[in-house]
Amino acid sequence: MHDKNASPAPALFTWEFAADPYPAYAWLREHAPVHRTALPSGVEAWLVTRYADARQALADQRLSKNPGHHSESAHGKGKVGIPGERSANLMTHLLNIDPPDHTRLRRLVSKAFTPRRVAEFAPRVQELTDQLIDDFCAKGEADLIHDFAFPLPIYAICDLLGVPPEDQDDFRDWAGMMIRHGGGPRGGVARAVKKMRTYLAELIHRKRENPGEDLISGLIRASDHGEHLTENEAAAMAFILLFAGFETTVNLIGNGTYALLRNPGQRERLQRALAEGDEGLLATGVEELLRYDGPVEMATWRFATQDLTLGGQRIAEGDPVLVVLAAADRDPERFTEPDTLDLARSDNQHLGYGHGIHYCLGAPLARLEGQTALATLLRRLPDLRLAADPEELRWRGGLIMRGLRTLPVEFTAC
Ligand code: HEM
């Protein structure tokens, strides 16, 4: 399938690639749409970059989420998944399992984590957003990742789960450890995961004795045909909600704000719409930001359970497959002018939240947080501008996620 007459394959996983992977993805889509490559960890995997193939792969039941299907037992080598997860016994979470277990757990969690619960949470997200802006707005400058995009999702998900306010700064520290070392040294991350796991197990125990209206109490209460989550399953579920809902949302706010600052015409249009009380462009705009430079660069690992053909390429049983959402969402076969940010884009069935049975469970919360964060920033800091040369901005080098390390900004102090 590799096109022998094409220009040489671009280098992947370099610093330049991290800053702007899109030219390399354009090359892969055109010349090697299902491409076997060595990842920085040394593990070889197939990268799927065309929209049609990506969508098909995400829903293909022959691609398992269970790392046990990887012939080299990648988990055993600590190469994939959440660092420290195995020892911490958090394996039984949604992103690591297939039907029928996945179906059962997803049904149970969906009973507690409902769109209604998220909608009722909207005033609290607005309050958290305003508090964080209050904390830095008198300075006239900020690092929007450290001061805003990072704390907002962690406090939001802690509140939603029912972590008491006095313990939330511990979560902020553990989450900081996880995000700083994502894809890097693992010792600290494993320790942070372990602490979180111990804390969550205790919290679940307390909530069982003394339930409230929070999501953890909801997870404990949820039942389906007489079935409940075990304490371990509830802990793993709370953990995956934190883990899946944290860095992703940091990146939505970070990448989204950055894209707006780099596209002043689009940003002005959104600011005008918001000033006129029109929230329609905010909703389509956040979807477009997810498509244009979304938080999840590649969907989480999948493993072939049998020999199969994808996009004309044979994939052997046991091979790891990475679906590159960022590449699929810029595919010109699917999107008109894919490299242009168009906040009003209609027909925008992007894959930023995945597709199929693992479609993002937290999408309603992510939308709420993303829309609230961006709208409030633009309303309260109307002359927000970048305070760094874009060339000097650094992107975190993880495989799955795509996000900025820092986003220095200036604005008229308020
Ligand atoms: C799954 C993206 C926020 C919880 C996924 C998947 C993607 C995704 C692409 C599928 C991964 C795969 O198939 O390998 C995002 C993005 C977010 C976001 C872009 C923010 C903008 C959240 C939030 C939560 C959450 C806030 C919860 C609080 C989950 C869970 C799954 C998931 C539990 C696993 C679902 C399953 O396997 O059935 N997300 N996510 N996500 N997401 Fe999100």
Residues whose N, C-alpha, C, O or C-beta is under 5 A from the ligand:
A	BS01	HEM	L94 L95 R106 I240 L241 A244 G245 T248 T249 L252 P295 V296 A299 T300 L351 G352 Y353 G354 I357 H358 Y359 C360 L361 G362 A363 L365 A366
